[in-house]
Amino acid sequence: MELQDKDLRSVQETRELLGRAREAAKELANMNQQQIDRIVAAISEAGISHAQELAKMANQETGFGVWQDKVIKNLFAAKTVYDAVKDQKTVGILREDKQNQVWDIGVPVGVIAALVPSTNPTSTVIYKAMISLKGGNAVVFSPHPSAKECILKTVEILADAAERAGCPKGAISAISIPTMEATSELMKHEHTALILATGGGAMVKAAYSSGTPAIGVGAGNGPAFIDKSADISMAVKRILDSKTFDNGTICASEQSIIVEASMEEAVTQELKRQGAYLLDEAQAKQLGQFILRASGTMNPQIVGKSCRQIAEYARLSGVPDSARVLVAKETGVGKGAPYSREKLAPILGLFVEKNVDDVLKKSIEILLMEGAGHTFCMHAKDEELVKRFALRIPASRFLVNTPGSLGGVGATTKLFPAMTLGCGAVGGSSTSNNIGPMDVINIRRVGFGARELSELRQSGANVLKNQVGSCGCLDEAYINGTGSQSSGRVGVSISQNLVDEIVERILKELV
């Protein structure tokens, strides 16, 4: 009975939050760019000033990652994303094409439902609040239950700062009683205009099945190819930097390394030199059984944990406390190959292929199995080979000579900085973009008349004349719009000879 009451209360709270958000969205829709930008600047300042506090809170509540790295993620969301969006035009007239007489007008979508994962809770709230408000929208957050307190605190801080800058009350809010029923109500409610879903595959699928327009991002499973033209030391450094950043909780981080057979010895020696621990066959089997649950899904006990913690949980002996990343050789792809799957932890699979052709095939196989459309990393100086891979790999972010986790979100690359990374149609997503304010607005296009109907008719007559050598089927009365319409045919006269000629040409083409 108590559980049922909780579900009912959470659904009722969600409806009330949506009602207030809808009213706030109406006010936001009447604000100009300067007013919107003042609110967004306040969100940025609040995120920066509370970055460390929120990072520690998230780390303590979830047990995931490294709080110092979570500070970097909070600052990325509050400062780097802000610097990228602050000068964007998002409301009112965005563009005036005087030559073609076309205008683009930015229009808020209304109320956005934002689902927040436990792996990046506070940074995701800062980021999604910023892009939502930059587009003139209200946002209601659905917290992951295991990160509820730090998410609610972040929402409270941002909402207070935004309201002091002129934002209507209720524009930034969160469900305080997170339940599946509340999240479902949030996604399906008539007041919700758009869903920003970041989380597990089941949640993303639910968002797309809700009947509400959605931008969803599921699992990442990016391989990292180290080519023989690469600087091996730097390639390994970037991969380990990426995989140890916040203990691998960013979905764009590398999940496996792929090399040619001729590169295996050099790469494994460099991995060891830089602190990676290569598991032997028995250790790899034991950890592999712990990585995946009986259902074939990732064991949440490994998420965001250090190598030492993972070794303890898996009762894995022989792993030194100094190990930065655990590496296991893998050959298969799929359910029975745990190291070919997404692992939001400092664990990597190592694939050794005969040649570059096999590396390409294996990379595609891994991505299409899990993580299609997300991220791929390549370390190489051979630009022609990079082009060859880039034209074939089914990933929306193809990263070259950079850490995957930080390159994918736009921290170490010039890609648009974002914490929601679209996977495109191949990955079941509605977009392949790094999601920003332009993805959460509609664009109203204004077009001024440039041609008259008579011009279109004359153009059609000219096309027919060039095609069949005659335009007798379109007379001047039809072109000028002065012909009789009593028969339903405006000034049209078709000669039998023309019909015969057209039929004869079509028959010849068919033969």
Secondary structure as GFF3:
##gff-version 3
##sequence-region A 1 511
A	DSSP	alpha_helix	2	29	.	.	.	ID=ss1
A	DSSP	alpha_helix	33	49	.	.	.	ID=ss2
A	DSSP	alpha_helix	51	62	.	.	.	ID=ss3
A	DSSP	alpha_helix	67	75	.	.	.	ID=ss4
A	DSSP	pi_helix	76	80	.	.	.	ID=ss5
A	DSSP	alpha_helix	81	85	.	.	.	ID=ss6
A	DSSP	beta_strand	92	97	.	.	.	ID=ss7
A	DSSP	beta_strand	102	108	.	.	.	ID=ss8
A	DSSP	beta_strand	111	115	.	.	.	ID=ss9
A	DSSP	alpha_helix	121	134	.	.	.	ID=ss10
A	DSSP	beta_strand	138	142	.	.	.	ID=ss11
A	DSSP	three_ten_helix	145	147	.	.	.	ID=ss12
A	DSSP	alpha_helix	148	164	.	.	.	ID=ss13
A	DSSP	beta_strand	172	174	.	.	.	ID=ss14
A	DSSP	alpha_helix	180	188	.	.	.	ID=ss15
A	DSSP	beta_strand	192	198	.	.	.	ID=ss16
A	DSSP	alpha_helix	201	208	.	.	.	ID=ss17
A	DSSP	beta_strand	214	217	.	.	.	ID=ss18
A	DSSP	beta_strand	223	226	.	.	.	ID=ss19
A	DSSP	alpha_helix	232	244	.	.	.	ID=ss20
A	DSSP	three_ten_helix	245	248	.	.	.	ID=ss21
A	DSSP	beta_strand	256	260	.	.	.	ID=ss22
A	DSSP	three_ten_helix	261	263	.	.	.	ID=ss23
A	DSSP	alpha_helix	264	273	.	.	.	ID=ss24
A	DSSP	beta_strand	276	278	.	.	.	ID=ss25
A	DSSP	alpha_helix	281	291	.	.	.	ID=ss26
A	DSSP	three_ten_helix	300	302	.	.	.	ID=ss27
A	DSSP	alpha_helix	307	313	.	.	.	ID=ss28
A	DSSP	beta_strand	325	329	.	.	.	ID=ss29
A	DSSP	three_ten_helix	338	340	.	.	.	ID=ss30
A	DSSP	beta_strand	347	353	.	.	.	ID=ss31
A	DSSP	alpha_helix	356	369	.	.	.	ID=ss32
A	DSSP	beta_strand	373	379	.	.	.	ID=ss33
A	DSSP	alpha_helix	383	390	.	.	.	ID=ss34
A	DSSP	beta_strand	395	400	.	.	.	ID=ss35
A	DSSP	alpha_helix	404	408	.	.	.	ID=ss36
A	DSSP	three_ten_helix	425	427	.	.	.	ID=ss37
A	DSSP	three_ten_helix	437	440	.	.	.	ID=ss38
A	DSSP	beta_strand	441	447	.	.	.	ID=ss39
A	DSSP	alpha_helix	453	468	.	.	.	ID=ss40
A	DSSP	alpha_helix	476	480	.	.	.	ID=ss41
A	DSSP	alpha_helix	496	510	.	.	.	ID=ss42
###
